[in-house]
Structures are given as C-alpha cells and as structure tokens.
Amino acid sequence: METIGQSVPKKESPDKVSGAAMYTADRIEARMLHARYVISPYAHARIAGVDAAEASRMPGVRAIVTGQDSDVLTGEELRDRPVIARDRVRYQGEIVAVVVADTEAQAKGAADAVRVRYEPLPVVHSPAAALRPDAPILHERLGEYVRGAGVIPIPGTNVASVIRIAKGDMEQGWAESEIVVDNRVTFGPSDHAAMETRSAICEIRPDGHIVIESSTQVPFAVKKYIASYFGIDSGFIIVKTPFVGGAYGGKTAIHLEPIAYLASRAVGGRKVKLVNTREEDMVTSPGRIGLDAVVRLGSTRDGRIQAAQILYHFDGGAYNDKSSDVARAAAADCSGPYAIRNLHCECLTVYTNHTFPAAFRGYGHSELTMAMERAIDKLADTLGMDPWDVRMINSIKPGDIAPTRDRLTRSNLGDIQTCLRRLKELSDWESSFSRVDDYKVRATGISCFWKNSSIDSDAGSGAILLFNPDGSVNLETGVVEIGTGTKTVLAQMVAERFGMSVDRVHVKFAVNTLDTPEHWKTVASRGTFMAGRAALKAADDAIRQLKDIAAAVLKVVPEDLAIGGEKVFLRDDPSLSIPVKDICYGYKYPNGHAIGGQIIGRGVYIQRRIEPLNPLTGEGTPGPEWGVGAQAVEIELDLRDCSYRLLRSISVIDAGRVLNLKGALGQVMGASAMGLSYASREAFYYNADGQVLDPTLRDYTLMRYGENPAYTVEFIENPCLEAPFGARALGEHGLIGMPAALASAVSRAAGVRLNVLPLFPETVWRARNGGEGTS
C-alpha cells in the first residue's frame, strides 16, 4: 500500500503552527454582543431571589436572562437540568443569570452587580453520602423527568440510573472458588483541561434560522437537541464548528449552546458570544466522573478466576447528562479483558452536589480498569503468584463470552495475550523491582485493558468527494477535527483507494450542518471507523462514475478498467488510458458532444448489529469491536518522603492495522501522559460546603514538561474485518490502563496497597504510616 501506514503529517498542521487556524472564540464582529455569567457560590441552595435592577441600568447592558425565562429541562439521557438554574442550585458554579451587553467588560461588570439571595441547603459530598437513608434528595421530581431508553432512575432516592450485568451462575462460581478477595477503589471528579475553553455563539436570523457556532465535538447532536428542547423544526437550526482546541469528551455536553440561544432570543436575535474563562470551564462546565467501586474475586489456588461480584457507584454530580451512559459503558466491559464465566455487576449513577460530568477520554474504562486491575493485583498477592501470570491465565480470547453475552471472535476482539507477552519483554518484567540505594527503590506495575465503543445502534456517518478540474479531490465529512488527525487519516484512505498522492486530497475542516454530511458524534474513537467506511464508499462511487465515462471514451467495458496514478486504464494493457483530469468534469468529444459531468462521490455508513443493553441483565451488543492493550509504568520512589519519579511508560496495543504510524504513536503517548497526570496529581478538592478549592490551573496541578517518563509504544496488528483496512480504535486507549499500572508500581515500591487516586506523595506517605490511601 502506498499511503496506508505511512507517517503523513496532519493536514491542519500548517494552519495551527502558523496561528492561522480559527477557533470559535476567535470570531469578532462589530455588532456582536457578549455574555457573562452569574454563578452560584453555593453547592446546594434555594434561590430566594434575583435582583438585577442595578445591573440592568448599567451602560451597554441589553438583557439579563434568568431561570425564570425558560422552563426547559435539558439532558441527553435524562432531562433533569434547567438551562439556567430555577429555584435551586445544585453545584457550585451553576449558572444563575446571564448578562448580555455590548462589550465583554460591560457584561462582566453588570454580572458582578446582580444580587442573588440564597438559602443554603445540606450538601451531598459523595455517592456514599447520597445513598444514606437520611440523605437530602437532590431531585424530588426524578420520576417525572423525560428519559431515554436504558435509563432506569429510582424515584425518591439519589439514584439517577441503575444497570445490572449478569452472566453465569454466581453460586457455582463461589462454590468453585478456593480464595476470595475484596478490593475497593475511590477517586473523585477532575477536569478535562483542554487547551481551548468552551465557547458558543448564537444568532436568530430574521427568516427564523438559528445559527450556532460552537466549540463542540457533536454539532449534529447540538442541532438535534436544540430542536427537541425548544420545539423548533431542525431544518431551521444550523450549527457550525471550526477547529476545536482539544476536547477529550468534555465538549460532548450540550451546555453553552442552549444558554447562547436564550441570550440571543432575549436581544431580538442579535448575535451573542459566550466564552468560558478557565475558572468557569473548570467549575461551571462539566468535568470527569468520579467512582467508588468494590470488586470481589473468587479463584482457584492456581489463579483461575471463577466468580466476580462488582459494585460501581459513579459520582453523577448534580445532573445526569452523560453520567448514566458512562456508567453503562463501564458496566458492559466490567470484567476487563478476562474470561470470567460467573459474573454480576450492579452499577449505580448517583446524584451529588458536584459539577455534573461529561464524557472523558476512555468513557468509564480507565475507571473500571483501575477497579478490576487493583483487585487482580490483590488476588495475585494473596495467592503468592506473579501478577503477570494471573493476567495471562485469565486473559480473554476468541470463543469466550463477553459480560454482555456476545461471543468473541478474532475479528471483534483484539489479541491481549500477544500484547501481554510483548509487554513482559519490553518492561524487563523479571527485574521489575530493585533497590537503587538505601532510600530509593524502583518498581514496575502492569495493567491490561479492553474497550468497546458504547454508541447508538443507529450511529452513522457520511462523506462526499468532489473532483476538481485538475483531477484532485475535495473530501468533506462531519467529523470534527479535535486534534486527533482523523481527517488526515481519512484523506490517506481516499488516496489509497484512488491510487493517488495524499497531497492531492484536499480536506475541509470546518463542519456546517447545513451542507456537511452528518457524522453521529466525534467520540468513542469511532471517527476513523465510521467516517472511514463512508469515505471508502464515496471513493468507490466516484470510481464507478469515472470508469463509466472512461469506458465510453476508450470503447471498453467498465469492468475491464482500473484506476491509479490519476489515470483510468485497461487492466491488461495500461497503455490504453485516459487521465482522470480529462474526465472528472465530464468528457467533450471532438465534435462538441459531451457526456458525464463533475464527479461527486457519495458514501454513507450506519452501524450494524448493535443492540442496546438490557438494564436488568446487561445482554446486548455495545459496539463493533473490543480493542485491547497491556501497559506498564516504572517509577523510582524515595522511601523518606514518598516522592517519586516516572521513569518509563510502556504500551502494547492491538491496533488492527496502523494507518498513520507517527499519528498513532502521538495519540497513545499523549493519552498515556493524560492518564499518568490524572492518576498522579489531578483531582477537584472540596471543602465542607462543597466548594471547589482548586478551581484554577494555579491550584489544579497538571503534569508538565520535564515530568514525563520515557514513552515506549508498540503495536500488534490483528485486523478487525469490519473496519476500514482492519484498523481498530486507538484514540483513547493509551490512557485506559495507566492509572492502574501507576497504582500497581507505587504500591509495589511503597510496600502498601494503594487504591485511592490521585497518588500524591503525601497520599503514599499517609498510607505507609497507617492513614488514608489504601481504601
């Protein structure tokens, strides 16, 4: 293959490195108005009154919007969240009012002048607190909310949704178990910390069209839900998305767009711009979900797992949004990549007074992996076995049954055993613990993961190819370029199909729902899979048209023709050919007669054989394939103060087929860094009133340059037959096992079992001295 597998530079790179790339917040227009928020300082309070009289008289103020201006409830899975808080706030940072003014400074000044009277209410700090019999009920109308299929709330409680996974015979599994271990892991919410904060612009045109420009991963979902929430025909809604400066799942939530719509409506349809400050992006807009999990494993004395009992309590925050779907995705893959015949998982999404979560890179899988892998390590310790051996003995393989009762094949399941064997070599596992000197030790921890993509059963994608007079091609899809290089990979696929240089495939990056083919959502590492299938269909459609015209000109049948090198030629005599540029806009004979016309290739793809999970048993098909990998982290720990350095990060992942080598390496390394960062130092800390204590990047610590380990990434290639060129999902996978591998490494070095993230040195020190951290 000429293009597939090559390290083709991202097509958007020149725009980005030169500063020419335009993002939503970059748009400036003379008549554009600006909005600023009034946000709640309380995590839970009744709104006793909003006094905007003084603010409304301030210079430049055009409108002040409060919760009383709309009774619409939003939420993709469960409609429980007002656009702007009405009567009550449920998390610190919730928007109580929006001021629209001529300038951003005027809007900010007026927002500061709005006076809100609050009556504080008891705060629910955690899933455990939310489930106590005497806990305040955060949503008394839970049973009345509009909900999607598969969302099972328990009215009268703080349980937004429950799902169960059941497989095999648990009584038999426990009876066959000679060793039983229990392990609990806990970690709270954190932030996505994307470089670009969230933003949205909205105007309502005189003809009734609503035009929204948004930093979103899901422009077509924005269109769908704005229409649904406000009772507007979807044809009147246009959503535009330029480049997006990082997202990691955080820009799947439809949060600012409804606010921008209400703001524009309040000023007669004029264009209104909302841009989060960094602090607002952290506490007002959604973050990453938290989890409290207990895993019980039963095994024989030789390490074969016979039963698994799993309990997940996900911290769903103040509003459900995507929490219940994240929980469902975690429950579907709850076993990790292990063949466990007897399994039961109960998964609750629980309301708390924390910021509500959005999707986060991995979609519940780094969380479930942490829970399962720490239990595997405890089982290995209890048995006195090598943790690598326990994983290999129980690793899942074709012919086994997934927790959702899907039968696994070589196509829909990656090869975890080969990943594990290669990881053992790369990590020098036989020397995975050593003493450096009297105070320092080095240790390596490992983990295994798998992930399916929990997507809608009718998720689809479309692609259009338009030829230019010079024979080059324009590619348009609804995939949002969020930094992953997906559109470059799609261009490689098209170039491969046409047998032309990838430089001759021109990509449109901006998405406009008015004229761009729909792509379900740029999530779940499914852009390459779905849009790739659509792009290849579009290429085949264009090739058919080119062959039809060439056959008429060359006086042969289309079936005898092939395409490559920007020519259509006779297979058995390539000298008989015609350049693509001579026919891609039709062909004119010497006598002036013409045939054909501009070649426009069209391709669509829709998921097949995806079945929603039964919420009582978990039976169903969550996605097309399970990607797998094995990861390791090596650290050096100073036993005096428990500070540690990250030395090496190793990932071996089944990529199916690597489409762009350097792009794939970059994705896995970046994801690994993200996983190590949130496992070692990232978390929101709350005071007794539920207020976030680290709402800025001065306080919220991220891993910085100089703190990264050396990254080793290798791929094995076991193709998924349904995927374009056999490529498996890859964008999230470098992150998933990193927290568990780091926890294992630090635990081995410190000589204490650590189950609470993040792993600050202080956390490790306290655990070594009998304090918190071991859960």
N, C-alpha and C positions, 0 to 999 in steps of 0.2 A: 504494500500500500504506500502511496506517495506522500500522503498527508497525515493519515491517522497514526497516532503515536508520536508524532513529531512535536518538538517544543516550540510551537508557533507563538510568538509574542501576542499579548492581548491587543485586540484591535482598538480598544479605547485608550491604550496607554499614552499615545502622543497628546491627546486632549487633556488627560489627567496630569501628566508630569509638566505640561506647559502652563497649566492653570486655565486652559480654555474651557474645560468641562463645566457645564452649568447644572446647578442643583436647584431645588425648589426655592430655597431661601435667597438665592442669587437674583431672583426676579424683582426688578424695581420698575415701577410705572408711576407717572406723575399723579394720577387720580386714585391710586391705590390707598386704601385705608389700612390701619394697623390695629391689632387687638392685643390686649394684655389681660391676664387672669387675676382674679381674686381667689386665693386658695385658702383652704382651711388649715389653721394651725393645730387643730384637734384631730385625733384619730377616730373619735366617736363622739358625736354631739348632735343635739337637736338644734336646728336653725330657728331661733326665736324671732329674728327679724333682719332685714337687709335695708340699710339706709343709704341710698345713693343720691340723695338730694344735692349735697355739696359737690359730689363728683360730677353730676350731670351739668352743673353750671360752669365747670372749668373750661378753659379755652380749648377749642378743637374737638371736644367730645361730641360724637354723633349719636351714640346709642350705648345703653348699658343693658345687657341681657342677663337674666337670672333664670333659675329653675322654674319660676312661675310662667315663663314664656313658652314652655313646651312640656307636655306630659308624656312625651315619647320615651319608652324604655328601649335600650339597645343591648346587644349581646348576641354573638353568633350562635352560641349553643343554648343559652338561656337568657331571655330578655329581662334582666334584673337591674340594669344600670341606667339611671337618667343621664341625658346628655350633659346637663348641668345639675348639680345637687338640688333636690327639692326637699324641704322639711328637715333633712337629716344628712349629715356627712358620716362616712364610714371608714375613711382613712385620711391621715394627714397628707395634705397636698391635693385633696379633691377640689375640683373647681366649683366655686360657689357663684361667681359672677364673671362676666366678660365685658370689658370696656372697649369700645370701638372709637378711634379718634383719628385725626388727620396724620399724626406722627406717632411713632412708637413711644417717644418720650412723653407726649401728652397722654397717651393711653396708660402708660405706667404711672404717671403722676395721679391720674384720676382713679386708677385701680387702688392706689395706696390710700385714697380719700374715702373709699367705700367702707362703711361701718357695718359690721355683721355682729349680731348678738348670738352667742352660743350658750346652750345649756349642756355641759359635759355629761356624758354617759359612761358607764363602765366599759373598759377596753378588753377585748379578747385578743390575747397575745400569741396564741399558738393553736394548732389543731387539737392538742391535748386539752387545753383550756376550753376550747369551743365545744368539746364533746362532753364536758361535765354536766351533770343533771341541772345544776343551778346556773349554767352559763347564760348570759344575755343572748336573746335570739336576734340576729342581725337582719334577717329578712322575714318578717311576720307574714308576708304575702307570698311566700315561696311557692305554695301550691297553686297560686293564680297565674304565675308567670308563663308566658309563651315559651315553649321549649322544643328543641329539636329531638329527632328520633335518637334513642340511646341515652338520653339524659334522664336519669331517674332520681329526682330530689326526694327528700324525706321531710315533708312539711312539719312545722313545729319543732324542728331541730336546726342545727347549723350545717347539715349535710346537703350540699348543693347537688351531688350526684353520687351514685354508688354503682359499681360494676363488679361482677364476680367472674372468675375463671375457674373452671373445674374440669379435671381430667383424671381418669383412672379411679382407683379405689383407695381412698386415704387410709381406711382401717387396715387393709392388706399392706400398704406401704409402711405404716408404723410397725406392724407385726413383723415385717421382714427387716426392720432396722435394728442394728445392734448398738449403734451410737446415735445420740440425738444432741444437737447443739442449737442454741438460740443466739441470735445476734441482732442488736438494734443500732441503726444509724440515724443521725439527725443532722440536717443543715437547713438554714433559713434562706429567705429570699435574697437576691442580689440583682445587679444591674447588667444590662447588655453592653453599656459603654461604647456604643457605636460612635465613630468619629463625627458623623453628622447627626445633630439632634433632629427630632421630628418636627415637621412643618406642614402646613396646608394653606392653600389659597382658594377662595371660592368667590364666584360672581354669579348672579342670576340675570341673564340677558333679557332684553325686552320681549323677545319671542318665547320666553319661558324656559329656554335651555339653561341648565345648571352646569357650570363648568368648574371643575375642581382640579387643581394641580396639587399633587401630594407626594411627599417622600414616603412611599408605601411599597411593600412587596406584592400587594394584592389589588391593583387598580380595578380589575373586573369585579372583585368582591365588593370594593367600595361602591361601585356603580349599582350592584345588585342590592346591597343592604341599605344604601341611602334611599333607593326607590321603595324598598319594603318598609323601612321605618316611617317614612313621611308620606306614604301613599302616592308616590309620583310615578308616572309611566317611565320605565327605564330608558326608553328612547330619548327622553329629554335630559338625560344625565350623561355628561362627558367627563371622563377622568383622564388626566394627563400625568404621566410620570417620567421625569427626566432621569439622569443618573441618580443613584441612591448611594450615599456615602456610608455604607455598612448598615447592617440591619440585624443579622443573627436571630431572626424570628421576632424581634421587638416591633418591627414595622408591619406585622400582620394584623395587629389590632386596629380596628376602625374606631379611633378615639377622637382625633382632632377634626376629622372631616365633618361629622355632624355639627360640631361646635362652629366651624367656619361657615357652614350653611346657615345656621341660625343667626350668626353675626351678619352675614350678607343680607339675609331676609330683613333684619332689623333696620338696615340703612337703604332700603329700596333696591336691593340687588347689586349695589356697588361692590367692587372687588375688595375683599378683606383678606389680609395676610396674618397668619399666626405662625410664630416660630418659637419653639421652646428654648428657654435658656438651659444651660447644662443642669442647673439645680432642678428646674421643672421637669426636665427629661428623666431625672432620676427618681423624683418622689411623686410627680403628678401623673406621668405616663407609665404604662405597665412595665414590670421587670421580670425576673426569673422566678420560677416557682420554688417553694421550699418543700421539704419532705421529712416525715418521721416514719420510719419503716422498721418492721420486725420480721426477720426471716428465721424459720425453724427448719433445719435439715435433718433427715434421718438417713443413715447409711449403714452398709455392712462394714466389717472391720478392715476389708481391703479397699475401702473408699468408694464403693459404688452407691450412689445416692438412690434411695428407694422412695423417699417422700419429701415434699416441700410444702410448708404452710407459710404463706406470705401475707403480710398485712401492710398496706400503704395508707398513710394519712397525708394527703397532699394539702399544702397550705394554699388554698384557693383565693386568699385575700378577700377584699371587700366585695368583689363582684366576680361572677363566674368566668366571663369572657371565654378564653380557650382552656381554662383550667381542667374542666371535665374531659376535654378531648386529649389533653396531655396525659391525664391520668389513665384514660382508656388505652392510649398508645403504650404506656408503661405496663399496664396490666396484660396487654396482648403478648408482650415479649418478656413476661415476668421471670421466666426460668433462666434468662441468659442463654448462651449457646450450649446448653446442656440437655442431655436426653433424660428427662425425669418423667417416669411413667405415671406417678401418682402425685397430683399437684392441686393445690387450692389457693386462690388468691382473692382477697377481698380488698377492694380499692375504693377509698372514700375521698371525695373532693370536699374540703371543709372550709367554710367561711371564717375569716379572721379580720381583724382591723389593720391589715397590712395592705399595701398597694396591690392592686389586682395584677395577676401575671398574664403575660402574653406567651406565645411560643418562644422557645430559646433553643439555640443550636443543639440538636440531639433529641429534642422533643420528648423529654422524660426519660431518655435512655441512659444518660450519664447518671441520673438519679437511681434508676433501677439497677444499673450495673454496679454502682457503689454498694447498694444493699446486698446484692447477691454475691459479689466478689469478696466482700468482707466476711460473709458467712462461710464461703468456700475456704478462705484462709483459716478461719476458726476451726472448721472441720478438719483441715489438714493438720493444724497444731494439736488438736485433741487426739487424732489418730496417730500422731508422730510420723506423718507422711510428708513427702516433698509436695509443696503446693502445685508445682508444675505437673506432677504425676496425677494428682487428684483431678486437675482440669482435663488432662488428656484422657483419663479413664472415662470421664463422663461427657466428653465433647460430643456434640450432636452431629449427625451425618445423614446422608440421603437414605430414605426409608424410615427414618424416625418421624414422630408426630409432634408438631408444634403445640404449645399450650392452647391455641385456638382450634386444634384438631385438624389442621392442614397437614397433608402428607408432604414431606420434604423430598426434593429431587436434586440432582446435580445442577439443574438449571436454576431453581428458585432458592437454593441455599449455597452460600459460599463455603470454602474449604477451610474450616477452622483448624483442623489437625495439621495441615501443612503450615499454616500461619504459626501455630504453636511450636512446631519443630524448628522453623527458621528463627523464631524469637529466641529459642533456647541457645542457638548458636551465636546470634548477634549480641546477646546480653551477657555472654560468658557465664551462664547460669550456675555452672558448677562452682564458680568463685563469687557467688552473689552476696557474700558477707565477709568483710575483712576489717582488721583494726589498723588504722593509719599510725596512731601513736597512743600515748597514754590517755588522751582525751577525745580523740576523734575516731569515728568508725564510718565505714562505707557499707551501704546495703542497697540491694535491688529488690523492687517489688514488681509483680506482674499482674495482669488482668486480661480477661477475654471479654469480648462484647459481640452482640449482634443487634441489628436494627432492620425492621421493616418500615415502610413508609405508610403511616396511617392516613389515608387520603379518601376523599369521597369516591363512591363507587362509579360515579359518572364524570369524574375529573377528566378533562380533555385539554387539547392544545391544537393550535392551528398555525400554519406557516404559508407565506406567499413568496414566490420568487418571480421577479420581474427582470427580463433581459434588457440590457442597454444596447444601443446601436453598435457599440464596439465589441459586442459579444460577452461582456462581463455581466455579472448577475447582482441584483439587489435582493437581500434577504430581510424579511420582516416577520417577526414573531412577537407574541405578547409577553415573553419572558422579560422580567425587569433585570437590568444589569446592576447587581448589588455588590460587585467586586469579585465575583467568582470566576469570571471569564467564560461564562456559559455561551454567550453569543459568539465568541471566538471558536469554541468547540463546534457549535452548530455550523459555522462557516467552514470548518475543516470537513465536516460530514458532507456538506454540499459539494465542496471542491473535490472530495474523494469520489463522489458519485458521478460527477461530470468529467473527472479526469483532467482537471484544470488546476492552475495555481490558486492557493487560498488568497493570494493578493488580489485576485480578480473577483472575489466575492465581497461585496460591499454590504455592510451591516447598518441597519437603522437601530439606534439605541433607544431613543425616546419611544414611549408607549402612549398611544392615544386610543381610548376605547371606541372612538367614533369610526376609525378606519383600520385599526390593527387587529389581526386575527386574535381571538381570545385564547389566553393561556390561563388555566384554572387559578393557580397561585404560584408565585416563585418561592416555594417552600419544599421541605421534605426531601431535599436532594433529588427532586424529580424533574428539574428543568431539562437536563440532558436526555433523560429517558423519554419523556412525553413530547417535548418540542423536537427532539431528535427524530422520533418516529414520524412526526408531522412534516419536518423538513425533508426527510428522505422520500416521503410520499409526494411532496411537492416537486422534488427533483425528478422522480420517476414520471410524474405527469408532464413536466416540461420536456423530458427526453422523448416521451411518446409523441408530443407535438412536433418536436424537431425532426424526428425520424419520419413522420408523415410528410412533412414538407420536403425533406431531403429525398425521400423515396420518389416523390413526384418529379423532382428535378433530375435525379440520377437515373430514373426509369428502372427502379428495382422495387422489391417489396420491403416494407419497414422491418420485417423480422430478420432480414439479412444484414442490417446495419448496426453499427456500434458507434459510441461517442468517446472522444478522448483527445487531448491536445487541442481543444477548441475546434475540432473538426467532427463532422459526421462522415463515416467512411464504411465501405463494404468490408465485411469481416474477412473474407478470403482474398480480397485484393485492396488493401488500404490505399493504394494509389488512386483509386476511384473515390473521391471525397469532395466535400464542399465545406468551406469554413462556416462555423456557427454564426459569425457576424453577418454573413451574407443571407441568412435565412431567419435570424431570430426576430426580425421585424417583418416577416413575410418575404416572398421572393417575387421579383418582377422579371418576366421573360423579355427577351429582346424585342418582341412585338408590343410590349407595353402591358400585356395582361399580367395580373398579379394574383397570388394565392397566399393564404395564411394571414398573418398579422403579428403583432407583438406577442411573443411567447410569455405567458403568465402561468406559472405552475402553482397549483393549489394542493395543499395536503392537510388533513386533519387526523387526529388520533384521539381515541377515548379509551379509558381503562377498561379492561375486560376481567370478568370473573372475580370482581371484588365484592365481598359480602359484608354488610355491617355486622358487628359482633352482637350476639345475643347477650343482653346485660345480665342475665341470670347465670349463664353457663360459659360465656365467652366464645362460643362457637361462631366461626366466621372466617373471612379472609381479609386481613387488614391491608394488604398491599401486594405488589407483584413479586418481590424477592427480599430475602434476608441477606444483607451484607454483613460480613464478619471480619474480625481482626483480633490480633493479640498485641498487647503493648507492655512496655516495661519502663520504669524510671529508676535511675541510680542517683543516690544522694550521699552527701557527706555530712554527718551530724557531729556537732560539738557537744559532748555529754555534760559540759559545765553549765551552759546556758540554753541548751537545746536549739540553738540556731543551726540552720543547715543550708547547704548549697545544692542546687540542682546541677548534677554533672552530665547525665545523659538521659535522653528520651528516645525510646525505640518503638517504632510502629511497623507491624507487618499486616497488611490489609489485602484482602481479595478484591481487586479492582475489576474483575471480569475481563476487561480489556482497557488498558491505559490509552486514552485518546490524545492527551497532551501531557507529555511527561513532566515538564517543569511546572505546568499549571497544576497537575495532580500533587506534585511534591509540595508546592506552595500551599495548597489547600490543607494538606494533612499537617504540615509544620505549623501553619497559623492556627489551626484548630487545636493542635496539641498545646501550643502556648496558651491559648484561651482556657483550656481545661486545667492546666497547671496553675494558671493565675487564680482562677476562682477557687480551686482546691486549696491553695496555699495562703490566700490572703483576702479574697473578696467576700464581702457579706454586708448586709444592712444591719446596723445595731440600733436597737430601740430602747428608749427609756421606759419608765413605769407608766407613762401616759401614752405610749405607742408612737412617740415622735422619733423620726429617723435622726440618729446622732452623726451620721457621716454622709450628708446629702451633697457633697461636692467632691471633685477629684483631688482636692487638697487633703481630704479626710478618708475618702474611699480609695484604698490602695490597689493599684494595678501592677502587674509585672512589667518592669521597664527594661530598656536596653541594658545589657550587661548582666542581667539576672537570668537570662535564658540558658538552658542547657545546650549541649551539642545534640542536634537532631539527626537521627538515623531513620530513614523511611525506605521500606522495600514493599514492592507489590508482587503478589502472585496473580495469575490470570486463569481463572476458571469461569468461562463465559456464561452469562445469563442469556439464554436463547431468545427471550422475548425482547431484549434490549438492543438498541442500535449498536452494531458492531460488537455486541456482547458485553458492553460496559455496565458495571454495577454502580450504584450510588456511592458517592465519595465525599461530598462537601462537608458533612457533619462528623464523619467517622473518626477523624484524628482526635477529637475531643473526648469521645464517649468513655473510653477506659482510663483516661489519665487520672482523674480524681482517685479512683480505686487503686491504681498502681502506685500513686504517690502515698496514699494512706498505708498501703502494704509496706512500702520501702521505709517510711518513717517509723512505722510500728516495729519493724524488724530491727532498725538501728537503735531505737529507744528502749526496746525490750518491754513494750507495753502496747496493748491493743487499742488503737485509736479509731474511733467511729464517728467523730464529730468534725464537720468542716465549718470554716477553713482551719487549716493546720498551722496556725501561728506558732512560733517558737514558745510563746507563753502557754498555749494550749498543751503542747507537748510536755513542757516543764511541769505544769499542774498535774497532768496525767501520771507522770513519773513519780510525783510526790503525793499520789492518792487523791487528787482532785478531779475536776470535771475533764471530759475529753474522751473517756473510754465508753461512755454511754452504757 
